[in-house]
Amino acid sequence: MPAGTMFAKFKSTNVAASTATQAVADGNPITQYFEIGKPVACAGPELVWRIHDAYRKSDNKECSVFIFEKKIAEKMHKPRRKETITELLKSSVKTLERFRHPRILQIYHTVEESADTLAFASEPIFASLSNVLAFHESKTYEATNVAPAAGGAAASQAQAAANTLPQRPAHAKEYNFLDMELKYGFLQLTEALAYLHYSGHVIHRNVCPSSILITKRGIWKLAGMEYVERMNENDLNSSIPCPPWSNRVSKMAQPNLDFMAPETQSTSKCSLLSDMFSLGMVICAVFNNGRPLIQAGNSTSNYAKQMETLDDLVHKLMPRLPIALQEATSRMASRDATARPTAQLLQLIKYFIDTPINALKFLDVVNMKDTQQKSQFYKTTLIEAMPMIPRKLWWQNIWPMLKSEINNNEVLAAVLQPVMLFVQEATLTEYDTLMAATMKVIYNTPKSIQASVTILENLHLIIEKTKPEDVTTDIMPMLFYSFDGSTIQVQSAAVVAVANVFDSIDELSIRRMVLPKVKQVFEKNITDPKIVQNVLMCIERVMDRMERAQVMDEVLPLLANIRIPDPDIIMRTVRIYHKLFVDKTYGLTVETMATNVLPLLIPHTVNPSLNFEQYCYLLEVLQQMLEAIDRQQRNKLKLDNLSMASPERHRTLRHQFSTDNMNAPPFNIPNLRIDQRKTSSAEDMARKNSGGSGMLGGWWFGCSPSSPDSNFLRVGNVFPNRRLSDNTLMTPKIRIAPSCASSPGGTPGSGLPTRRHSSIGPQERRGSTINLSPPTYGARGSSGSSLSVPSTSVYVKSPLLYSQKQGGSMPNTSSSVPFLLSSSMQSIRSRRQSTVLSSGPLGSGSGLLQQLGSGMVRQLTSVSGTVSPVPLLRVNGTRNSHSHSNVRKCPSLNITFSQ
């Protein structure tokens, strides 16, 4: 009989089962312990067990209740066989209770019997593998049920064939397997058989889809212990006698013929390798769209015929299997029992070696591990494997196990690590429907220190998925309560949490709750760099939502108390100060910057812990603050200066150190008179420059600046061809020659500062090489000063000017003799008094340089008033051919007088 016929045969029965209510089990004692819901699946021989959703009344634990109605056996078989089937099913439940293994169906409540039913409770079941494969098989039939385009007799035959195709069975469960689910399911069946063979020492004999149950966590469990046989204790691999399948016995009381090993039917013997054949046939049925390779229809003759072609069927099916599973499956489906691998060897094939599979395996048995092993698994192994596990298995397999560990305070901290990953990856709908209730339990239950820290550090992720009303009622109270904890770790985590979720906290709570508590944490742990850094990070983020007065009164004093020279802490402090400086709403005044901010920041400029970028940022902030202070102070002082009477109090530095403020004793050159030649142009210039050149001649010769001979120099006698236009004077600049270290008013090494004449433009400066040191008498190499005048070859004889030796001079290339600095000349004059100039006609003479510039030199009278022969005057170092024994030199003027 084909499988479709079999499914159609039980269609009415299963439809009736699906519509049954809890009234079916009203007479069964199990209803005292469990609240039974609607049927969701079926399993067992001929799918006689109906599986109902239920929960235990004592603790509301979710479970499934299996119910067998005895009247089903009466309808299908002779009444006398009802007791046989009932005893067989009862014994199978008793056997399941004896074998407690993660891969064997776990029994919550033993079998209970009433006059009409058998019932027992187990872990929550989603469906049997038979239900799921029936769905896949029906999809195949539906795909082939296509109406032909031809008409006539062919069309009628096709329509008749379509009508005979089975419809989807009522027990079919819509479900699609992932590749990882199949891999893990096959491994779980292998482990279950390994346990039965090598620990339980029994042969299952009925490994088929109806004996394999899939829990709501997606775990494959082996059940259907109705036909187990004890193995030979002395030799586990040896065969034992077992009855073959027979038409004379009820099919409900016999294993599924489509998955039975050939040696059982042919030799009436079986071994543990017989179960491996059945497992191989289950794998083939899964990859064959739910249809078994052998479809005997409860007929031994059909079974024998199809067994002859089994090898070809297996060979054709291999391309559908994963490559790593093909060899093992072909060997398990072999008719030769010795070619089949054992369950122990099958677990070691490459197909099952997979990191996510190993993580899922450990998760299934995690309740058998100690606390340390659990914690290590949740914190490390599971976190690493989850990215490789499909999302479907996250919610189906992993999340239920994590929920079960929430109430275990010993491992809660470790469990929260993958829980936070769930929170991060969950959609809003998934979080609201699957996680929200569990998270509320976590908020309101006592937690360890590490668990509290984990929650607080990930609070921003939780708030993103939580409804606003739940944030206010559940999360914020937990956050504020964490500040009152006695441990530093929880307080620090609470500060970090505030910095991460400040957008979700109202401003009133920030001002009245957050800032005082954060400040309290800071004061208790002021020397802890980590906590101080977290506090600064929190303040930096929430200060925008504080009032100005609160920032100035509480935040600034807090910053002033930080004494940890850590670069990260310094940078956070600088950023806060910069934020206060840039945002004018805080009202950071220049007085506050100068007295409270800069004294704290400037010492960090020499902190060796700062790197280049940090140093540059610190310096930039300091410069901005200093510029603001400078700008405000300058504006303030300018306003103050407008109301002051004497602006001389604040003259510039350049003016204070100019040559106008330098004083030097006067200096006269003795025995020399230079008259002035007045011209109209000279008079005009004298009027214009009376405040400059006249004064210069006055302080040189002691005359009044208003003297008529105090304007310009005339040298007409010396230069008879000179034109009046050549008397134009260049505005001078006076400086002490670097060679004169002893000149009055001079500065050794650098010379006198340059003086800008009043008649020169503000940008015009000219230098001078005049040496203003007083004249010296002595040998050529003696120290002294020299006064340089324009180079010329004119000599003037004077009887009163004489010396023993001639002195050298420095050339001067200027076109006219410049004015002398009054202060320097006064110094020279005080050092050398001239008796000739004080009593003779020279006493009323004008300045030497002015008269030399005008081009006229006269003979000088002696002290007694008699005229002496005029000696030759050599200018600019030109040697006279006339030899004289008395020579007097004036190095300062670069003039040599010889007699």
Secondary structure as the mmCIF struct_conf table of DSSP 4:
data_model
#
loop_
_struct_conf.conf_type_id
_struct_conf.id
_struct_conf.beg_label_comp_id
_struct_conf.beg_label_asym_id
_struct_conf.beg_label_seq_id
_struct_conf.end_label_comp_id
_struct_conf.end_label_asym_id
_struct_conf.end_label_seq_id
HELX_RH_AL_P HELX_RH_AL_P1 ALA A 3 LYS A 9
TURN_TY1_P TURN_TY1_P1 PHE A 10 PHE A 10
HELX_RH_AL_P HELX_RH_AL_P2 LYS A 11 SER A 18
TURN_TY1_P TURN_TY1_P2 THR A 19 THR A 19
HELX_RH_3T_P HELX_RH_3T_P1 GLN A 22 ALA A 25
TURN_TY1_P TURN_TY1_P3 ASP A 26 GLY A 27
BEND BEND1 ASN A 28 ASN A 28
HELX_RH_3T_P HELX_RH_3T_P2 PRO A 29 GLN A 32
TURN_TY1_P TURN_TY1_P4 TYR A 33 TYR A 33
STRN STRN1 PHE A 34 ALA A 43
BEND BEND2 GLY A 44 GLY A 44
HELX_RH_3T_P HELX_RH_3T_P3 PRO A 45 LEU A 47
STRN STRN2 TRP A 49 ARG A 56
TURN_TY1_P TURN_TY1_P5 LYS A 57 ASP A 59
STRN STRN3 GLU A 62 GLU A 69
HELX_RH_AL_P HELX_RH_AL_P3 LYS A 70 MET A 76
BEND BEND3 HIS A 77 HIS A 77
HELX_RH_3T_P HELX_RH_3T_P4 PRO A 79 ARG A 81
HELX_RH_AL_P HELX_RH_AL_P4 LYS A 82 ARG A 98
TURN_TY1_P TURN_TY1_P6 PRO A 102 ARG A 103
STRN STRN4 ILE A 104 ILE A 104
HELX_LH_PP_P HELX_LH_PP_P1 LEU A 105 GLN A 106
STRN STRN5 ILE A 107 GLU A 113
BEND BEND4 ALA A 115 ASP A 116
STRN STRN6 THR A 117 SER A 122
BEND BEND5 GLU A 123 GLU A 123
STRN STRN7 ILE A 125 SER A 128
HELX_RH_AL_P HELX_RH_AL_P5 LEU A 129 THR A 144
BEND BEND6 ALA A 149 ALA A 149
TURN_TY1_P TURN_TY1_P7 GLY A 152 GLY A 152
HELX_RH_AL_P HELX_RH_AL_P6 ALA A 153 THR A 164
BEND BEND7 LEU A 165 LEU A 165
HELX_LH_PP_P HELX_LH_PP_P2 PRO A 166 PRO A 169
TURN_TY1_P TURN_TY1_P8 ALA A 170 HIS A 171
HELX_RH_AL_P HELX_RH_AL_P7 ASP A 179 TYR A 195
HELX_RH_PI_P HELX_RH_PI_P1 LEU A 196 GLY A 200
STRN STRN8 VAL A 202 ILE A 203
BEND BEND8 CYS A 208 CYS A 208
HELX_RH_3T_P HELX_RH_3T_P5 PRO A 209 SER A 211
STRN STRN9 ILE A 212 THR A 215
TURN_TY1_P TURN_TY1_P9 LYS A 216 ARG A 217
BEND BEND9 GLY A 218 GLY A 218
STRN STRN10 TRP A 220 LEU A 222
HELX_RH_3T_P HELX_RH_3T_P6 MET A 225 TYR A 227
STRN STRN11 GLU A 229 ARG A 230
HELX_LH_PP_P HELX_LH_PP_P3 MET A 231 ASN A 232
BEND BEND10 GLU A 233 ASN A 234
TURN_TY1_P TURN_TY1_P10 LEU A 236 ASN A 237
BEND BEND11 SER A 238 SER A 238
STRN STRN12 ILE A 240 PRO A 241
HELX_LH_PP_P HELX_LH_PP_P4 PRO A 243 TRP A 245
TURN_TY1_P TURN_TY1_P11 ASN A 247 ARG A 248
BEND BEND12 VAL A 249 VAL A 249
HELX_RH_3T_P HELX_RH_3T_P7 LYS A 251 ALA A 253
BEND BEND13 GLN A 254 GLN A 254
HELX_RH_3T_P HELX_RH_3T_P8 LEU A 257 PHE A 259
HELX_RH_AL_P HELX_RH_AL_P8 PRO A 262 THR A 267
BEND BEND14 SER A 268 SER A 268
STRN STRN13 LYS A 269 CYS A 270
HELX_RH_AL_P HELX_RH_AL_P9 LEU A 272 PHE A 287
TURN_TY1_P TURN_TY1_P12 ASN A 288 GLY A 290
BEND BEND15 LEU A 293 LEU A 293
BEND BEND16 ASN A 298 ASN A 298
HELX_RH_AL_P HELX_RH_AL_P10 THR A 300 GLU A 308
TURN_TY1_P TURN_TY1_P13 THR A 309 THR A 309
HELX_RH_AL_P HELX_RH_AL_P11 LEU A 310 LEU A 317
HELX_RH_3T_P HELX_RH_3T_P9 MET A 318 ARG A 320
BEND BEND17 LEU A 321 LEU A 321
HELX_RH_AL_P HELX_RH_AL_P12 ILE A 323 MET A 332
TURN_TY1_P TURN_TY1_P14 ALA A 333 ALA A 333
BEND BEND18 ARG A 335 ASP A 336
HELX_RH_3T_P HELX_RH_3T_P10 ALA A 337 ALA A 339
BEND BEND19 ARG A 340 ARG A 340
HELX_LH_PP_P HELX_LH_PP_P5 PRO A 341 THR A 342
HELX_RH_AL_P HELX_RH_AL_P13 ALA A 343 LEU A 346
TURN_TY1_P TURN_TY1_P15 GLN A 347 LEU A 348
BEND BEND20 ILE A 349 ILE A 349
HELX_RH_3T_P HELX_RH_3T_P11 LYS A 350 PHE A 352
HELX_RH_AL_P HELX_RH_AL_P14 THR A 355 ASP A 364
TURN_TY1_P TURN_TY1_P16 VAL A 365 VAL A 365
HELX_RH_3T_P HELX_RH_3T_P12 VAL A 366 MET A 368
BEND BEND21 LYS A 369 LYS A 369
HELX_RH_AL_P HELX_RH_AL_P15 THR A 371 GLN A 376
HELX_RH_PI_P HELX_RH_PI_P2 PHE A 377 THR A 381
HELX_RH_AL_P HELX_RH_AL_P16 LEU A 382 ALA A 385
HELX_RH_3T_P HELX_RH_3T_P13 MET A 386 MET A 388
BEND BEND22 ILE A 389 ILE A 389
HELX_RH_AL_P HELX_RH_AL_P17 ARG A 391 LEU A 393
HELX_RH_PI_P HELX_RH_PI_P3 TRP A 394 ILE A 398
HELX_RH_AL_P HELX_RH_AL_P18 TRP A 399 SER A 404
TURN_TY1_P TURN_TY1_P17 GLU A 405 ASN A 407
TURN_TY1_P TURN_TY1_P18 ASN A 409 VAL A 411
HELX_RH_AL_P HELX_RH_AL_P19 LEU A 412 GLU A 425
HELX_RH_AL_P HELX_RH_AL_P20 LEU A 428 GLU A 430
HELX_RH_PI_P HELX_RH_PI_P4 TYR A 431 MET A 435
HELX_RH_AL_P HELX_RH_AL_P21 ALA A 436 ASN A 444
BEND BEND23 THR A 445 THR A 445
HELX_RH_AL_P HELX_RH_AL_P22 ILE A 449 GLU A 457
TURN_TY1_P TURN_TY1_P19 ASN A 458 ASN A 458
HELX_RH_AL_P HELX_RH_AL_P23 LEU A 459 LYS A 465
BEND BEND24 THR A 466 THR A 466
HELX_RH_AL_P HELX_RH_AL_P24 PRO A 468 ASP A 470
HELX_RH_PI_P HELX_RH_PI_P5 VAL A 471 ILE A 475
HELX_RH_AL_P HELX_RH_AL_P25 MET A 476 SER A 482
TURN_TY1_P TURN_TY1_P20 PHE A 483 ASP A 484
BEND BEND25 SER A 486 THR A 487
HELX_RH_AL_P HELX_RH_AL_P26 ILE A 488 VAL A 501
HELX_RH_3T_P HELX_RH_3T_P14 PHE A 502 SER A 504
BEND BEND26 ILE A 505 ILE A 505
HELX_RH_AL_P HELX_RH_AL_P27 GLU A 507 SER A 509
HELX_RH_PI_P HELX_RH_PI_P6 ILE A 510 VAL A 514
HELX_RH_AL_P HELX_RH_AL_P28 LEU A 515 LYS A 524
TURN_TY1_P TURN_TY1_P21 ASN A 525 THR A 527
HELX_RH_AL_P HELX_RH_AL_P29 PRO A 529 VAL A 542
HELX_RH_3T_P HELX_RH_3T_P15 MET A 543 ARG A 545
BEND BEND27 MET A 546 MET A 546
HELX_RH_AL_P HELX_RH_AL_P30 ARG A 548 GLN A 550
HELX_RH_PI_P HELX_RH_PI_P7 VAL A 551 VAL A 555
HELX_RH_AL_P HELX_RH_AL_P31 LEU A 556 ALA A 560
TURN_TY1_P TURN_TY1_P22 ASN A 561 ASN A 561
HELX_RH_AL_P HELX_RH_AL_P32 PRO A 567 VAL A 582
HELX_RH_3T_P HELX_RH_3T_P16 LYS A 584 TYR A 586
HELX_RH_AL_P HELX_RH_AL_P33 VAL A 590 THR A 592
HELX_RH_PI_P HELX_RH_PI_P8 MET A 593 VAL A 597
HELX_RH_AL_P HELX_RH_AL_P34 LEU A 598 LEU A 601
HELX_RH_3T_P HELX_RH_3T_P17 ILE A 602 VAL A 606
TURN_TY1_P TURN_TY1_P23 PRO A 608 SER A 609
HELX_RH_AL_P HELX_RH_AL_P35 PHE A 612 LEU A 642
TURN_TY1_P TURN_TY1_P24 SER A 643 SER A 643
BEND BEND28 ALA A 645 ALA A 645
HELX_RH_3T_P HELX_RH_3T_P18 PRO A 647 HIS A 650
HELX_RH_AL_P HELX_RH_AL_P36 LEU A 653 GLN A 656
TURN_TY1_P TURN_TY1_P25 PHE A 657 PHE A 657
BEND BEND29 SER A 658 SER A 658
HELX_RH_3T_P HELX_RH_3T_P19 THR A 659 ASN A 661
STRN STRN14 PRO A 666 PRO A 666
TURN_TY1_P TURN_TY1_P26 PRO A 670 ASN A 671
STRN STRN15 ARG A 673 ARG A 673
HELX_RH_AL_P HELX_RH_AL_P37 SER A 680 LYS A 688
TURN_TY1_P TURN_TY1_P27 ASN A 689 ASN A 689
HELX_RH_PI_P HELX_RH_PI_P9 SER A 690 GLY A 694
HELX_RH_AL_P HELX_RH_AL_P38 MET A 695 PHE A 701
TURN_TY1_P TURN_TY1_P28 GLY A 702 GLY A 702
TURN_TY1_P TURN_TY1_P29 PRO A 705 SER A 706
TURN_TY1_P TURN_TY1_P30 PRO A 708 ASP A 709
BEND BEND30 SER A 710 ASN A 711
STRN STRN16 ARG A 714 ARG A 714
TURN_TY1_P TURN_TY1_P31 GLY A 716 VAL A 718
TURN_TY1_P TURN_TY1_P32 PRO A 720 ASN A 721
HELX_RH_3T_P HELX_RH_3T_P20 LEU A 724 ASN A 727
HELX_LH_PP_P HELX_LH_PP_P6 THR A 728 PRO A 732
TURN_TY1_P TURN_TY1_P33 PRO A 738 SER A 739
BEND BEND31 ALA A 741 SER A 743
TURN_TY1_P TURN_TY1_P34 PRO A 744 GLY A 745
TURN_TY1_P TURN_TY1_P35 PRO A 748 SER A 750
BEND BEND32 LEU A 752 LEU A 752
HELX_LH_PP_P HELX_LH_PP_P7 PRO A 753 THR A 754
TURN_TY1_P TURN_TY1_P36 SER A 758 SER A 759
BEND BEND33 ILE A 760 ILE A 760
TURN_TY1_P TURN_TY1_P37 PRO A 762 GLN A 763
HELX_LH_PP_P HELX_LH_PP_P8 SER A 773 PRO A 775
BEND BEND34 GLY A 778 GLY A 778
TURN_TY1_P TURN_TY1_P38 ARG A 780 GLY A 781
BEND BEND35 SER A 782 SER A 782
STRN STRN17 SER A 786 LEU A 787
BEND BEND36 PRO A 799 LEU A 800
STRN STRN18 GLN A 804 GLN A 804
BEND BEND37 LYS A 805 LYS A 805
BEND BEND38 SER A 815 SER A 816
HELX_LH_PP_P HELX_LH_PP_P9 VAL A 817 LEU A 821
HELX_RH_AL_P HELX_RH_AL_P39 SER A 822 ARG A 831
BEND BEND39 ARG A 832 ARG A 832
HELX_RH_AL_P HELX_RH_AL_P40 THR A 835 SER A 839
BEND BEND40 GLY A 840 GLY A 840
HELX_RH_3T_P HELX_RH_3T_P21 PRO A 841 SER A 844
HELX_RH_AL_P HELX_RH_AL_P41 LEU A 848 SER A 854
STRN STRN19 GLY A 855 GLY A 855
STRN STRN20 ARG A 858 ARG A 858
HELX_LH_PP_P HELX_LH_PP_P10 GLN A 859 THR A 861
TURN_TY1_P TURN_TY1_P39 VAL A 863 SER A 864
BEND BEND41 GLY A 865 GLY A 865
HELX_LH_PP_P HELX_LH_PP_P11 PRO A 869 LEU A 872
STRN STRN21 LEU A 873 VAL A 875
TURN_TY1_P TURN_TY1_P40 ASN A 876 GLY A 877
HELX_LH_PP_P HELX_LH_PP_P12 THR A 878 ASN A 880
BEND BEND42 SER A 881 HIS A 882
BEND BEND43 SER A 885 SER A 885
STRN STRN22 VAL A 887 CYS A 890
STRN STRN23 PRO A 891 PRO A 891
STRN STRN24 SER A 892 SER A 892
TURN_TY1_P TURN_TY1_P41 LEU A 893 ASN A 894
STRN STRN25 ILE A 895 SER A 898
#
